Amino acid sequence: MFSANKMLAVALLLCLSAGQAVAVSNGTITPEHKEDLHPEMKSSADAFIYTCGLIGVCFASFLFFIISRISIRGSDSGDTESLLSTSRASDDEMEAIYETIRAGARAFLWAEYQICFIFIAFFAVVIFALVSHTHGPEGSAWDFDAGGLTAVTFVVGALTSILAGFIGMMVAVYANARTAVSAKKEGEAGWMASFNAAFRAGGVMGFSLCAISMVVLYVLAVLYRSHFSVEDKGKTYINYKMLFECLAGYGLGGSAIAMFGRVGGGIFTKAADVGADLSGKVIGVGDGKKLDEDSPFNPACIADNVGDNVGDVAGMGSDLFGSFGEASCAAMLIGASCVDIEEAGWLALVYPLLTASVGILACMLCSFVATDLQPVRCESDIEKALKVQLGLTSLVITVALYPVTEWALPTTMHMAGIADIVSPFMCYLCVISGLWGGCLIGFITEYYTSHSYTPVREVARATETGAATNIIYGLALGYHSCILPVIIIAVIIFISLKTAGMYGVALAALGMLANLSTCLTIDVYGPISDNAGGIAEMVELPSSVRDKTDALDAAGNTTAAIGKGFAIGSAALSSVRDKTDALDAAGNTTAAIGKGFAIGSAALVSLALFGAFITRASASMKEDKSLATAGVNLLSPIVFGSLVFGAMIPYWFSALTMKSVGQAANAMVKEVARQWAEIPGLCDSAGLDFHERQEARAHGQVLVKPDYQACIEIATKASLREMIAPGVLVICTPILVGVFLGVQAVAGLLAGSVASSVQLAISMSNTGGAWDNAKKY
């Protein structure tokens, strides 16, 4: 939902490029061209950004290499002989489930990306037409150069977003079974190995996405720098304004795919999750027996695990890629409007990418703390390790970023709307305010979503009097959780606007994303752990290592037994499931923390883009009537009416997606009921408990398995069909409002949408996280 809001703002920014006078780089020096006074700065920027990007990619490859050394077949190091014998018996089934999940995830992504490719081609043409048609003091004109280059960056951004999501999904699927295998090890080795497998797999996506997205954006910037350069008498003149305006399509492309990935993947994920859970509890298998959502005899269980990958991994990857692209493009575009930054040279202009580079190095160094220096040795270490990562990366970035800021930015800067001189230290404060503000939002989110604290425990206790009171408590928790994060975001906005104007807001957004590598690592870690637990339960690993968890409890593990809320009918699961459930429970909380970062950065990026829209729209107006000079009058009927209408858009968007989830889940429950009724022997096999199934297999009886593919197809078709309407809503709304009601109406629309979406996103995210973890208390 917050991705849709960012998408709306960026789409509007690019579409209204048609209202801007454009200087064409055809070898003629125009007033927009500025002399490159420090050409040596480019080589410094090249070396720093390319080196950090290469380190990020190499580190992601190193992490993948470590994960690849874990074999799905067999646990032949450090395991007891009895465990080995049972492991070998379940290896074939685990590998079959692993391949089914991987095939299902690939099939969905391919179907989704086919639609995305069509959209990319169509919308690239729209961008080309809108950006090429310009308006200026001398009337309208066509600049196909600007339109073509913006369309190219849009396509590159979209394709890079697809690549980022695909890499994350494939790594997550690759690692889920290996995490379950690692959890078979006894004692501390099992906790350490299973945590490291999931955490390192998340790191593959986190570091590869940040490095690739940063390097691709910088390569585009370097190429466009050459395109918009003019040589004259041994001097180089560059049109930085046009360069970064054309580059803004990169963020739009990332957000477009993020919207489809989050909406389509989200509908798939939640439809499969709800369908798998309700089918086992509402329909059951007869005689009052219920069935766990991860039971291998639940037809929707594979679709549930596929959904974790396509929605929570591929979708999240594309979403945060879009956030990074938007924040970077907005900061560079606004920075290019400052004369002092232009005169300082290329290094100052690409300072936003230097921030990302520092973040990659800091996150890489801090990751060794979780996996090597202070590894997880028991259940209680998991959340601590993940929270330490967030705090430690923020601290290291705070220290490392200051000298980089002083090195890159000019000593004095004059920003639009700021009377005082802006120094590099002020810009540094903007970045740090975003960084630590995001960290605070993350820990506040943890307080409201972890079962270790009072709010979630209150929600859990509310179930004692029925579902109604549980729903009331959950909704109240979500609304209450908005207060502090919104105050923090407001303070960040005030500090940033006061010290460095809209450039400061864009830098604050980048500050929230400075440790994106770690945030993504934690986000992906959660679904991997969830999948690992599901696989462990579907394979029905034995209980021979359960004594280990009892010993851990006796040794003083104060955390309550985690992850047994849905373990109905499977009371004899092994400690493998206990480990993966513990990882998943921590992942639920830390994923909610990651969403807090994403929501906060989305709010700041939206504001920065709103400021860019005001600036761009004002360029074709008379100075005394421009929005930048006269402002936006809140008491104007068209502005206030549009503001109220814009505040409604996130609710409309959410209603469409929630209804789609309900319809798809309903269809899946009916499909599960049909299979239990029509497939001979399936209901009988599902009704057996763990020991009865083991005994049946020992006597050579073949247990009937359901048709997993049917449920995957239901979720796939529903998600692809239902993601179109929300996408059309957020793309067409600003365009139609601008065409029929004008720029003032669009300003009100965006302001209302930004303010409304932040509250709704925080409350929904935290309510869901609290409900999910309440059942684990």
Summary of the structure (lengths in Angstrom):
residues: 777
radius of gyration: 26.6
end to end distance: 28.7
largest distance: 90.8
contacts: 3139
relative contact order: 0.14
helix: 78%
strand: 3%
